[in-house]
Amino acid sequence: MKKDIHPDYHEVEVVMTDGSTFKTRSTYGKVGDQIKLDLDPLNHPAWTGRQSLIESSGQLVKFKNRFKNFGIK
């Protein structure tokens, strides 16, 4: 294998959205850097099961408005 072609693999600290932290190894940044997450398993709808639709004029609203009187009960 060629020498000095791989990035440095070192320890970094990951900060979750609730402020809790854990250490892992990564090629991100430098030794001791922090990775602050915006989305993680504590608040992402894929893991929490909660989802909110904030759209007010998107395609979903247009679809519902178009077919609201379709006659299916």
N, C-alpha and C positions, 0 to 999 in steps of 0.2 A: 504494500500500500504506500501511496505517496504521503510524505510527512507534511505537516502544517497546512493541510487543505480543509480540515474540519473546523467548525466554529467551537469556541470554548464552551464546555458543558459544566455549569456551575450551579450553586445553590441560590435560589431567589425566594422571596416571601410573597405569598398570595394573600390579598386582603379581600374578604368576601363583602357583600353589601351590608351585612349586619355588623361589620367591624371585626369579626373573628379572623384569625390568620392561621396559615399553615405554611410550612416550608416544603419546597419541591426543587427538583433540578430542571434546568432549562438552558437554552441557548440565548434567551432574551436578556438584553442589557449587560450589566456587569455584576460581579459578585456582590451580593447583598441588596440588589435592587428590589423594588416592590412592584407587583402587578396588581393594580386596583381594578376589580371587576365591576362592570355596570349591570350585567346579568349573570346570575348563577342559579344553582338548583333551589335556592331559598326563595326566589321571587319570579322565576320564569314559568309561564303558563304550561309549558310542556311537562314540568315536574310537579307543579302545585295543583294542576287541574282547574285553576281559576283562569278565566279569560274574559276580558272586557272588550266590547266593540265600541270604539270611540268614533267611528265614522258617522258623519251626519249627511254627507252628500256623495258617498262613494258608490261603487257598483252594487254592493249588497243592498243598500237602501233603494237604489233605482230598481233593482230586481224585485224587491218586496213590494214596492209601490206599484209596479207594473202588473203583478200577478195577485194582488191582495183580494180582488173580487173574482177570482178564477172559479170559485164554486166548490172547491174541495173542502170538506169539513173535517 
